[in-house]
Amino acid sequence: MPSSPDSKLAAHWLPSPNFEPRLEGRQPDMLILHYTGMETHDAARDWLASEESKVSAHYIIDDDGTITQMVPESERAWHAGQSYWAGETDLNSASIGIEIHNPGHDFNYPPFPDVQMQAVEALCQDILSRHAIPAARILAHSDIAPGRKRDPGERFDWARLARAGIGLWTEPVPAGEDSGLGLGDESAAVAELQQDLLDFGYGVEATSTYGRGTESVVEAFQRHFRPERVDGRADRSTCETLKKLLLIRAGAAV
């Protein structure tokens, strides 16, 4: 175990016992952002440092922007849980996890303070300077675990990070009055939506039937990429924003 943080931005080094080696030869090529979902930063930090919790993250960021490292970047932290992205299921081996203190949806879900977002931005840039992480693999916990997780949620400023060169983003198509696709719908349009979500990386089956699984994935997509309205319905705004992102990602890969 190293005696000092990987990041010069970390003010504290509080080792968590909850880590293990990554899969042999696996280098982190994903960055997963979470919120703590607990009422205080100290309670969340202490929980991540507790062997009893069986959870951890590489970093935690307080409301005031203070960064604490808890697991070396070279090691596999336990932050992703049961998850999926683009064919992978062991996302702990593939990723670096950052917990951002925010009480979350169960505790009135306050805004993320500017000083905290400044720290998130700086830490992400610092991590990206050491690891080859594509923009399309900088994700929310909710992206990799739709229906199970909601963090960091629709109030998190992904557009700000994108302006700093962090993550994949496009200005969302404004939400309109159309109801779009929803639970129980069965059509070629549903199949196309499911295939687009699957191509983007989400874990969804292309069945042509709009079931609960598709609804959860659409909701996760909206939380990250179309936060104006998070309702799990694939309206024109949601579908067209997804198409734009697929084109942008394809262009970045050329």
TALINTA-V684696 format. One record per pair of residues at least 12 apart in sequence whose C-alpha atoms are under 6 Angstrom apart, sorted by sequence separation. I is the first residue (numbers start at 0). J is the second residue. If there is no record, write none. Layout:
# TALINTA-V684696
i = [I;I]
j = [J;J]
This chain:
# TALINTA-V684696
i = [57;79;193;57;218;217;190;75;75;190;214;189;56;40;55;186;55;56;185;54;55;185;54;184;184;183;182;182;137;134;135;15;134;16;17;17;59;57;58;59;60;61;56;59;60;64;63;64;181;63;180;21;62;180;15;20;21;64;171;179;12;14;19;20;179;10;11;12;13;14;19;178;9;10;18;9;18;84;40;83;82;82;174;35;173;29;30;34;35;38;172;28;29;30;31;32;33;34;35;36;37;27;28;33;34;35;36;27;34;36;172;146;153;171;22;145;152;21;145;153;145;142;141;28;29;28;29;30;31;32;33;29;31;32;85;34;84;33;34;84;33;83]
j = [69;91;205;70;231;231;205;91;92;207;231;207;76;61;76;207;77;78;207;77;78;208;78;208;209;209;209;210;166;166;167;48;167;50;53;55;97;96;97;98;99;100;96;99;100;114;114;115;232;115;232;74;115;233;69;74;75;118;225;233;67;69;74;75;234;66;67;68;69;70;75;234;66;67;75;67;76;143;100;143;143;144;236;98;236;93;94;98;99;102;236;93;94;95;96;97;98;99;100;101;102;93;94;99;100;101;102;94;101;103;240;215;222;240;92;215;222;92;216;226;219;219;219;131;132;132;136;137;138;139;140;137;139;140;200;150;200;150;151;201;151;202]
